[in-house]
């Protein structure tokens, strides 16, 4: 059983290759070999990145024969987005207001 840990999920999506993979599996279910090809990564590197995404609870895997199909776990990505919004939402709103005030003074 994979336990959702938002901090681990944030570390998982910190890598640009993993963000690219998430973007691709958001569109549709894809095989690991397709992800490797589209991300221009070696199969072993792709497997390692997919393992991190699975451990972070951000993707699901489905086996069909000897192929593995990956898709995003939208509810987990939504949890990460909500956490970021709780953390940054108010701060970014204050920053935007302050920048607007500075522009108005100039």
C-alpha positions in Angstrom: 0.0 0.0 0.0 1.3 3.4 -1.0 0.9 6.1 1.6 0.5 9.6 0.3 3.1 12.0 1.5 2.8 15.5 -0.1 6.4 16.4 0.7 7.6 13.2 -1.0 5.3 14.0 -3.9 6.8 17.5 -4.2 10.3 16.0 -4.3 9.1 13.6 -7.0 7.9 16.4 -9.2 10.9 18.5 -8.7 12.7 16.6 -11.5 11.8 18.0 -14.9 11.8 14.5 -16.5 9.2 13.3 -14.0 7.1 16.3 -14.6 7.3 15.6 -18.3 6.2 12.0 -17.6 3.3 13.2 -15.5 2.2 15.5 -18.3 2.3 12.7 -20.8 0.3 10.3 -18.7 -2.2 13.0 -17.8 -3.2 13.0 -21.5 -3.6 9.3 -21.7 -2.3 6.0 -20.4 1.2 5.2 -21.8 3.7 2.4 -21.7 7.1 2.8 -20.1 8.8 2.4 -23.4 6.7 5.2 -24.9 7.5 7.4 -22.0 11.2 6.6 -22.4 11.1 7.5 -26.1 9.0 10.7 -25.7 11.2 11.9 -22.8 14.4 10.8 -24.5 15.6 8.7 -21.5 17.1 5.3 -21.3 14.7 2.5 -20.3 16.6 2.1 -16.9 16.3 5.8 -16.2 12.7 5.8 -17.1 12.0 2.8 -14.8 13.7 4.6 -11.9 11.7 7.8 -12.5 8.4 5.8 -12.8 9.3 4.1 -9.5 9.6 7.4 -7.8 6.3 8.6 -9.2 4.6 5.3 -8.1 6.1 5.6 -4.6 4.9 9.2 -4.4 1.4 8.0 -5.3 1.2 10.2 -8.4 0.8 7.4 -11.0 -0.9 4.1 -11.3 0.4 1.1 -13.2 -1.6 -1.5 -15.0 0.1 -4.7 -16.3 -1.0 -6.2 -19.6 1.1 -9.1 -20.6 4.7 -8.0 -20.4 3.8 -4.3 -20.8 3.2 -1.8 -18.1 0.8 1.1 -18.7 1.0 4.2 -16.6 -1.6 6.9 -15.9 -1.8 9.9 -13.6 -3.6 9.7 -10.2 -5.5 13.0 -10.6 -6.7 13.0 -7.0 -3.2 12.8 -5.7 -2.0 15.6 -8.0 -5.0 17.6 -6.8 -3.9 17.1 -3.2 -0.4 18.4 -4.1 -2.0 21.4 -5.9 -4.2 22.1 -2.9 -1.3 21.9 -0.5 0.7 24.4 -2.7 -2.3 26.7 -2.9 -2.7 26.7 0.9 1.0 27.5 1.3 1.4 30.0 -1.6 -2.1 31.2 -2.3 -2.2 33.9 0.4 1.4 34.8 0.0 1.2 35.2 -3.8 -2.0 37.3 -3.4 -0.2 39.6 -1.0 2.8 39.8 -3.3 0.6 40.7 -6.3 -1.2 43.4 -4.2 2.2 44.9 -3.2 3.5 44.9 -6.8 0.3 46.6 -8.0 0.7 49.3 -5.3 4.3 49.8 -6.3 3.3 50.2 -9.9 0.6 52.7 -9.0 3.1 54.8 -7.1 5.5 55.0 -10.0 
